[in-house]
């Protein structure tokens, strides 16, 4: 065997080309043998997945357990705020913080909150009797524990020209009840019961006092409303499954009763369903706990799994009918499973990177772990369970059985004597088949539409300028959206939209957003508070804040009584013996930690309270305050930390939530680059990288313009978009770059005709299945709907509009294929001339 080298071609390039061909043909040969093996043992490959589903399905029912710790799920796992909380709690425990303002500085534990809102134009201060009545009802509840209460006014109007900022009226008042459980399991259960009774009482009070609006919240409300999404979505997910089943069944049907495969479309969807049930069973067997973000897994798994189903169906249609059905199954495997294996591997890599220790959001990590298991089981179930179904369907077709009624199809002579309705039901395509038609599957309505209408229209020279303009518009809107990305640290993005927690949060944001949350300012090392320089440094740090500080009050006390305390002994002596003895200053004892070394007292730690004036976007401004104060603790001589419980959710949330998609994108890009010279054609990978980048940035920009924040759900959807785009663009692009037709236009027509049916079937089933999510009253499912709708739409736009036009402009060129065919034709003509010259007697008039 010898290899002829083209002029200018390097030995290295030929070696790489040979290696690619060996790898590709080796994979095709392996999957051909796998297809033969499945076709020879269909009962085994049908039974084993079914038994696994039954086993793990029962474990799903027995071991189902929801995750009740919302903070561990959606807050960054490793953050400086959690370290600061531990330090703050070790210095000043919650039991030492029984004042009204200070209670907001720690994780509250069990609590009940209520906002009382007067009617428009009303004044909540005029309804003090009703407020006190509600307050007494709360304190008289059974199983209550001692509590401390923080009051806040909202919608405040001050008296005009008042020097002391007297309050004229207020629209709302907020009351918080904290329960002291002391970490006891028994008291925690009592506290949970108290919270439940508290919410019931507030509902009863609302009925008794129609002139007020009551919005209540308890510590379990966030988790309850987070889990409520799963309960609300159960029925809609079943409707979604029915719609996908119906779409898959109809799109797999033909008028030809022999070659139509409606049951294969239905069985393909059921294959993905039982593989998802098996994956869920494995998750719960390994002590996994359910949370509402896992609602996206059935849709993610369905979008990838049905792509393999429809590709196998298309691969079956491309096989020769005169072959035995086992060989046809093997040919379909050889044709389809190479590409499907590559895309499944990229799914596994992307979500595997998302499940890595680099991911700082536990909900994202758990989701990615489950998705990896689902992808592996999808792949196994498709080549085993669905492959067996394809074998049985192929056997029925070879024996000329009806695809729906499973009865023998009568002969053409028999049908000619029957009524029209009977001929229509039993038509096997013989009336439409002509002597020059080699593929009767071309009568499939999607293939017919693409071949006869769409392919000619999209490649029309007058359509291409409009497609270019459309892409420029798409790119500009995507770019504009990417510049406006905002993080989704707000927890209400994951709750049921009509839940009490969301109603409470919206009212609180409307009427109580003039000030930031109370920020604890903790000085955790001994400090010379009597030093004038230290006092100036403290004033500089608290500049711009409203402060509640024992230091400030102490200085005012010293100035008021004209007392001098410029040294350590006088400062601490007057503080302990005089200032903290006054009734109005006694609560400051909880803010100072003294230590005694011999006869000398020292202040080893203390705390202040800062409140900033904010606008309605309190959360965004709180993050900015945190980012402003933390660097100061590193450069100032005063060693301090700042903390508020909300910082646990906000701390570097944007970086934590975007890290999984960055890591997944980098992983996929790295794999595509490393396999650049090992795949079928390097330009296939190049075009694939460009297409996936365009789709990913498009979804990211458009979802931002659609008011979707970067929370854990949208990030998971972005990871999925990477793979969904590869899943659909890769077969189309690789078929195009390997095509040997004379022109790029003809190559893209053949690519659309070969893969367009499967792409359109899968994307249409995927998008139709999303529609029921629109009717689930939950912010989580609405975000899921928006992101997945954009992912499917942008992928469809690129596969059927953008790529078919742009591939006719840019490389790979098809001129060398044209030259090869001309050379072969010329060589054939020369051989014919030589044969004629040698055998002139063979030349006769035809």
N, C-alpha and C positions, 0 to 999 in steps of 0.2 A: 504494500500500500504506500503510495507517495502523495505528498501534499504540495500543490503548486502555490507559490507565494506571489501575491500581487506585487507589481512594481511599487516600491515605497512602503510596503507593509513591513513592520518589524516582526522579528521572531517572537518577541514578548507578546505582541497583540494577538498573533496567531495562537500562542499558547493559552492566553486567557480565553480566547474564543472557543478553543477546543475544550478547555476546562468547563466553561459554561454549558456547552452542548452535552458533555458527559454527565454533569450534575443534573441537568434538566431531563435528559433521557433516562438517567438512572431513577429519578423520582417518578417519572411517568411509568417506567417498567414496574416499579414497586407497587404503585397504586393500581396498575392493571392486574397484577397478581392478587392484590388485596380484594379488588372487585370480583375476580374469579372465585376467590375463597369464600366471600360473602354469598355469592350467587349459588355456590354449591352447598352451603350450610345455612340457608335462610332461617330455618326454624330456631336454630341455636342463637343466632344474632337477634332474633325477635324476642326470644324468651328471656335471655339474660338481662337486658335493660329493663324489661317489665318487672322481673323479680326484684331487681335492685330498687326500683321505684316503690314497690309495695313495702319492702323492708324499711327504707329510709322515710317513706311517707308516714308510717306509723310512729316512727321516732319524732317526726315533726309535730304530730298531734300530742304526744305524751310529754315532750320536753319543751314545748313553747313557753318562753318566759320573756316578758318585756324588760327593757333596760330603763330603770327609774332615775338614774343619775344623769341629768341633762347637762350639768356642767362638764363632766368628764367626756361627754360626747362632742359638744360643739365648741368648748373653750380650748384654746391652744394647750396641749399637754405639757409642754415645757416652756414656761414663761417666767420672766422676772417678777411679774405681779404675784405669782403664787409663792415665790420665795419671800417677797415683801410681806405678804399676808401672814406667813408663818412667823416671821420676825415680829410683826406688829402684835400678833396674838400672844406670842411668848412674853412680850413686854407688858401689854395691857390686855388682859382677858376681858371677855364680854361681860363677865359677872361684875367687873369693876366699872362698867360703863352704863350706869342706870339713869343717866341724864337724858333729856329729851333729844338733844342734837346728836349726842355721841353714839347712839344706838345704830346709826347707819354705817358705822366704820368697819364692821366685821361681817362675816357671813352670818346672816341673822338667825339661821336655824328655823324654828317654827315661828310663824307670825301670821297675822291677819291684817289686811289693809282695806280701808274703805275711803272712797271719795264721795262726798256729798255735794251735789251740784244743784244750785237753785235754777228756777226757770229763767228764760231770757228776760233781762231787766230787773231780776230779783236781787236781793241782798242776803247772802247766807248768814250774815251777822244778826239779822232780825229774827232768825229761826234758831236761836240758842237753846230754847226749851226742847225743840225736837232733837237737836244734836245731843243734848245731855240725856234725853230719854233713850236714844239709841246707844249712847255710851254706857249708861247703866245696864241696859239689857245685855250688852256684851260682857260686862264685868260679872253679871249674875249667872252666866252660863255655867253649867255643870262641867266638872273636870277641868276647870280653868286653873291656871297657875298665876302667881304674881306677875304683873306685866308693867312695862313702862311705855309711855305714850309720847309720840312726837307729833306735834300739830304743825300744819302748814296751811297758808292761805293762798288761793289761786285766783287769778283775774282781779287783782287788787287795784282799786282806784284811791289815790291819796287825796287828802284835803288840799285844795289849791293854796299855794304860798305858805305851806306849813313848815316851820323850821325843824320840827322833830319828826317829820314825815308821818303824820297821823293818818290812819286808815279811814277813808270815808266809807267804802263798801268793798265787798269781795264776792265773787261769783261762786267760789268753791272752797271747800276745806278738806284736807286729807288727814286721816287719823291712822296711826299704825300701832298695833298691839303685838308686842314681842313676848313669847313664852319662854320661861326659863326651864329648859329640860335637862341641863347639866350633863348631857351626853348619855343619859340612861336610856336603855332600850325600852323599858316599860313606860317611862315618861314620854319618850318619843312617840310611842303608840297612842298614849293619851293625848299628846299634842296633835297628832294626825286626826284623831276623832274630834278634838276641839275645833280644828280648822274646818272640818266638814260641817260641823254644827254652826260655825260662824258664817259660812257661805249660805246655809239654809236660812239662818236668822236674817241675813241681809236681804235675801229674796223676799222673806215675809215682811220685813220692814218696808220694802219698796211697795208692796201691795197696800200697806196701811198708810203710807205717806206719799200720796200721788203728787203732792206739790214739790217733792224732791226727786232727784235722780241719784240712785245709789250704784256705785261701781265697786265691786269687792274683788279682792285678790288674796290668795293664801300661798304659802310656800310650795304646795303641791300643784298649784294651778298651772304653772308653766309646763311641767311634765304632763299633766293631764291633758292640756290642750295640744301639746306636741303629739301625744299618742292618739288624740282624737282624730287626727288626720287619717290614720290607718282604718279606724272604724267607719269614717265617712266615705272612704274610697273603696271599700270592699265590693259593694254592688256595682260601682262604676268600672272596676277592673274586670268583673265578669262580663259586663256589657262590651267592654273593649275587646275581650277575648272572642266574644261572639262575632263582633264586626270583623276582626282579623280572620277568623275561620271562614266567614262568608266571602270576604274579599279574596282570600287564597283559593277557595273552592271555585269561585266564578272565573278568576283569572287563569286557572289551570284547565278550563273547559274549552271544548271545541265543538263545532257542529258535527264533526266526524266522531261517531259513537265508538269507534274502535280505538282511535288514537287520543281521544279526550282523556284527561287524567284529573277529574275533580276530586276523587277520593285521595289521590296522592297529595294534592294541595292541602286538604283537610288533615291528613295524617302527618304531613310535615309540620303543621302548627302544633298538633298534639304531641309530636316528638319533642318540640322545644318545651312544651308545658311539663311533660313528665321529667325531662332532664332538669328543669328548674325546681320541681318538687324534690327530686333526689338531692340537688345541691343544697336546698334549704334543710333537708333532713340531716345531711352531713354537718351543716353549720350548727344545728342545735345539739347534735351528738357531741360535738367538741366544745360544749358549754357556752355556745354563743347566745347572746341576748338580742332580741328584736328591737329595732327602733324604726321610726317612720321614714328615715332616709332610704331604707331598703326597699321602699315602694318602687324605686326606679329600676331595680334589677330585672323584673319580668319584661319591661319594655326594652331595656338594653340587650338582654339575652335574645328576645324575639327579633330585634332588628338585625342581629348578626346571624342567628340560627336560620331564619327563613331565607336569608341570602344564599346559604349553602343549599337549602332545599330547592329553591327556584333555579339555581345554577345546575344542580344535578338533573332537574327536569329538562332544562335547555340542552345539557349535554346528551341526555337520552334522545332528544329530538334530532340532534346532529348525527347520531349513529345511523348506519345503513340498516334498512329494514330486513334485508335478506339474510342478515347474520342471525345465529341463534341468540335467544334472549340473554343467556349467560355472558356471551361475548359482548353483547351490547351494553350490559351493566359494567363489565370490565372496561370497555372503551369510555363510558361516561366517567368512571372513576379516574381513568388516566387523563382525561381531558380537563376535569374540574378540580379534583382534589389537590393538585399541586398548588394552584392559586389559593384555594380555600385554606390549605395548611399554612401558607405564608401569612395570610391575613389573620388567621386564628392565633398564630405565634405572635404577631404584633399586638393583638388584643391582650394576650397574656403578658407580654413585656410591659405594655403601657400600664395596665392595672397592677402588675407586679411591682413596678416602680412606685405606683401610688400607695401600695401597701407596705412600702419599705420604712425603716426607722426615720427617714428624712421627713416623712409626713407628720405634721404636728397636730393635726385634727383627728381625734379618735374616730369620729363618725365616717370620715373619708377613708381612713385606714381599714375599718371594718367592712365598709362597702367594697373597697377594692379587693380585699381578701375573698369576699363572697363572689365577686365577679370573676376572679381567677378560677375558682372552683366551677362556676357556671360555664365558663368558656371551655374548660377541659371536658366537662360532661356533655356540653352541646356537640363538641367535635366527635366524641365517642358515640353518642346516640345517633348522630346523623349518618355516619358511615356504617353503623350496625343496625339500629332499629329502622331508620328510614331506608337504608340500603336494602334491607329485607323486604320492606313494603314495595320498593321499586322492582325487586326480583319477581314478586308475586304478580304485580301489575304487568310486567313484561311478559310473563308466562301467559297471562290472560290475553294479552294483545297478540302474541304469536299464535295462540289457539283460536283466535278470532272470536273472543267473548266480548259482550257488550260492557263498556266501561262503567255503567251505572247499574244495570239490571243483572249483570253477570250471566247472561244467557247467550247461547250460540247465535251469531249474526247470520241471518238467512242469505242465500245466494242472490245475485243480482237478478236472475230470471224470476225468482220467487217474489222479490220486492216489486218488480215491475207490474205484477198482477194485484198488488195491494193498494189501499187508499193512500192519499198523499200524506195524511198525518202519520200513518204507520211507516211510510218511506222516510219521513223526516226523522222519526225517532230511531230508526234502524239504519240510517245512512252511514256508511263507512267510508265515504269519500270517493267511491268509484266513479260517480257521475262527474266529479270535478277534475279527476285525474286524466291528463292527456299523455300522449306518447313521449313528449319532450320534457315532462315534469319528473324530476328525480326525487324531490322531497315533498311528500304530501303534508308534512307538518307545517309547511309555509302557509297553510290556510288558517293557522291560529290567528285570532283577530288582532292581537298586538303586533305579531310579526308582519302580518299583512299591512297594518297601518304604517309601521315603520318603513317597510320596503317600498310600498306604493306611493306613500304620501309624504311622511315626515322627512325621510332621508333626502329626497329631492328638494324639499322646501328649505331645510336648514343649510344645505350646501349651495343654495342659489346665490349667485354673486351679488344680487340686489339686497339680500337679507343680511349679509355679512357686515356692512357698515353699521346697521342698527344694533347688531349684537355687540360690536365694539363699543358703541355709545352706551349700551346697557351695562356693559362690564365697567366702564369708566364711572358711571353713576353708582354702581354697586361698590366699587373700590373707594370712592370718595365718601359715601355714607359710612362704610366700614371704618375708614380711617378717622372720620369725625367722631364716631362712637368710641373708638379705642382711646381717644384723648380725654374721654369723660368717664373713665372707669371709676367706680366707687366701691369700697369694701362693704360687705354686708354683715357687720358685727351685730346689727340689731336682731335680737332673738325672735322678734315677732314675725320675721320673714319665714320662720319654720313652723308657725302655729296655724291652727284652723282660723280662718279669717273672721268668723262670727263668734269667736270664743270670748269668754269674760276677760281673759288676759289681754287680748288685743284691744277690746273696748276700753279697759282700764288704761292701757299704755297710750292710746290715742288721746284720751281725756287728760292724762297726766302731762303728755307732751304739749297739749294745747294751753293748759292753765298753769302748769307748774314748771315751765321751761325758762323762766326768767333767770334762774340761778342754776349753776352746775351742782352735781351731787357734792355732798360734804366730803372734802378730801382731808385725810389725816396726814399731818406733817410730823413725822417722828424723828426726834433727835436721839440717836442711840449711843452716844458716848458722852462722857463728862465734858462740860462746857463752862467757860467763865462768863456766866450770865451778867455779872456785875460790871464787866468790862464794857466801856463805851463803844469800842470797835465791834465787839460781838453784837451789841444791841443794834448798831447801824447795819451790820450784815443781815440780821434777822428782818429788819425793816425793808431792806432791799429785796430779799427773797419773797416777802409777802406783799410786795408792792403790786397794786392792781387787783388784789383780792379783798373781800370782806373777811376779816379774821375774828375768830373767837379764841383768845389766847390768855392763859394765866399770866404770862410775862407782861403783856400789855396792861392787863388789869392791875398787876402788881406795881408797875411803874407809875400808873395813875394814882394808886393808893399812896405810894411814897411821896409823890409830888403834892398830893392833896393835904397830907399831914406834915409836909415839910420835913421829911425824914431823910437822912443821908445814909446810903448803904453802898459804899464804894469798894468795900472789901468782902472777901468770902464769908468771914464769920458773921459780920453784921447782916449781910444779904440773906444768909440761910436762917439765922436766928430770928430776924423779924418775920421772914416768910413763914416759919413753923409756929412761932409763938403768938403772932398777931394776925397776919393776913389770913391764914387758913383757918383761924378760929372764928372769923366773922361768918355769920349765917349765909350771907349772900355770896361768899367765896368758898364755902366748904366743898362744893362739888369739884373744885379744882384739885382736891387731894388725889383724885383718880388719875390726874394727868401728870403727876410727878412721881418719880421713883427715887427714894432716898436710900443711901447706904451709910452705915456707921462704922468707922474705923477708929476704935478707941473712943476718945471723947469728941472726935471730929465727924461732922455730918457732911455728906457729899450728895450732889444731884447727879446720878449716873445716866438718867434718861428722862425725857419729857415729851409731851406732844401738844401740838396746836391744831387748829381747825381752819381750813381755808374754803371759802365759797366764792366762785367767780360769777360775774354777771355774764349771761349767755343769751343767745337768740333761740329760735325754735329748734335749730339743729344742735341740741344739747350734746348728743353723743359725739358728733364730729368735733365739737369744740372741746369736749372732755379729753379726747385723744390728743388734740393739739396741746392742751395743758400738760398732759402726761409727758409728751415729747419735749415740752419746754422745760419742765421742772427736773426731769431725770439727769440731763447733762450737767445741770448746775450742781448736783450733788457730787459730781466728780471733780469739779474745778474749785468749788468753794472750800474754805477752811472748816465750815460747819458740816459734819457728817450727818446726813438725814436720808430718810426714804419717804415717799408719798404713797398713799394707798386708799383705794375705795373698792368695794366688792365688784363694781362694774368693770374695773381695770382688768380683772381676770379674763373677761370675754373680749376686751378691746386690745389687750397688749399684743402688738405686732400681729394682729389678726389678718391684716392684708397680706403680709409676707407668708404667714402660716397657711393661709387658704390658697394662695396662688402657687406655692411650692410644688404641690403634687402635679399640676398640669405642666409646669416648667420641667420637672424631672421626667415626666412621661413623654413630653414632646422631645426632650433631649435624647431620651432612650430610643425612641422610634427613629429620630434623625440619625443617630449614631449607627443603628442597625442598617438603615438604608444606605448610608455612606460606606460602611464596612462591606456590604454585599454589592457595592456598585459594579464591581467587575466579576461578580459571581452569578448574577442573575441573567435572564435571557438576553437582555440588551441594556447597556448602561443608560441610554437615553430614556428608557422606561422608568428607571428610578429617578432620573432628573425631573421628568415631567410629573412624576408622582409627588415628589417633594414640593414642587411649585403648586400643584393642585391642592394638596392638603393644607399648605400654608395659606393659600387664598381662601379656602373654605373656613379654616379655623379663625382667621382674622375677621372674616365676614360675620361669622356667628358671634364672635366676641363683640364686635362693634355694634351690630344690629341689636343684640340683646341689651346692651347698655342704653341704646336709644329707646328701647322698649321698657325702660325703668327696671331692669333686672340687675341687682347688686351681685358682687362677687362673694357669695356665701358658699357653703359646702355643697349645696345642690347644684348650683350653676357651674362650679369647678368640676364636679363629677361629669356633668353634661359636656363640658369642654374636652375632658379626657376621652369621653365616648365619641365626640365629634371627630377627633383625630383618626380613630379606628374606623368609624362609619364611612368617612371619606375614602380611606384606603380600601376598604371593603368593596366599594362600588367603582372607584376610579381605576384601581390596579388592573382588573381583567380587561377593561376597555383600552387602557393605554398599552399594555403589553401586546394585545392583539393587533393594535395599530402599528407599533414599531416593528413587529415581525411580518406584517403583511407584505406581499410581493407584487401587488398590483402596480399598474403604470403610474397612477397619480395618487396624491394624498387624498383627494376627494373620494376616490373609489375605495381607498383603504379605510377611511373613517366610515363610509357607508357599510362596508362589510363588518367593521367592528360593532357598529350600532345594531346591525341585523343579528349578529351572533350573541351579544350580551345585553342589548337594549331591553329585550323582553324580561329577562330576570331582574334587571335593575328597576324597571318600571313596576313589575309585580311587587317586588320587595318594598320599595319606597312608598308605593300607594297603600299597601297593607299597613306599613308602619305609621304613616300619617293618619290614616283612617282610624287606627287603633288609639291614637292620642286624643281623639275628639271627646270621649267621655270624661277625660281629666278636666276639661274646661268647666264641667258642672259640679266638681267637688269644691265645696266652700272652704278652701285652704290655700294659704299663701305658698306652702311647700309644693303642692301639686300644680299650682298655677305657674310657678317658676319652672317646674319640670316640663310642663306643656309648652311654654314659650321657647325654652332652650332646645328641646327635641324637635319642635316644629321648625325652628330655624335651621337646625342641623340637617333635617331631611330635605327642606326646601333648597338650601344652598347646595347640597350635594346633587340634587336633581337638576338644578340650574347649571351646574358645571358639567355634568355628564351628558346632558341633552342639548345644551345651548352653547356654552362657552368653549368647552374642549372641542366639539365638532367643528367649530369655526376657526379657533386659534391653531389647531393642528394642521389646517390647510395652509397656514402662512409660514410656520416655523419648522425646523428640523424635527425628525429625520427626513432627509430627502429620499425620494423613490427613484431617482434617475438611474442609479446603478442597477436596480432591478430591471429597468427598461432596457438598459444596454445589454444585460445578461440575456434577456429574452430575445433581443435582436440578434445577438451572437449565436444563440442556439438555433434560431430560425434560419439564419444564413448558413450555419453549418449543416442543417438538415437539408436545405435546398441544394448545397454542393454535393452532398451524398446522393441525393436523388438524381442529379445530373450525371454523376459518375456511373450510377447504376444504369441509366438510360443509354449512355455511350457504350457501356460494356454489353448491354443486351438490347440492341436496336430492334430486335424482333418483337419485343414486348410492347413497343409503342404502337398503339392502335387507336382508332377513332372511338371516342366515348360518346 
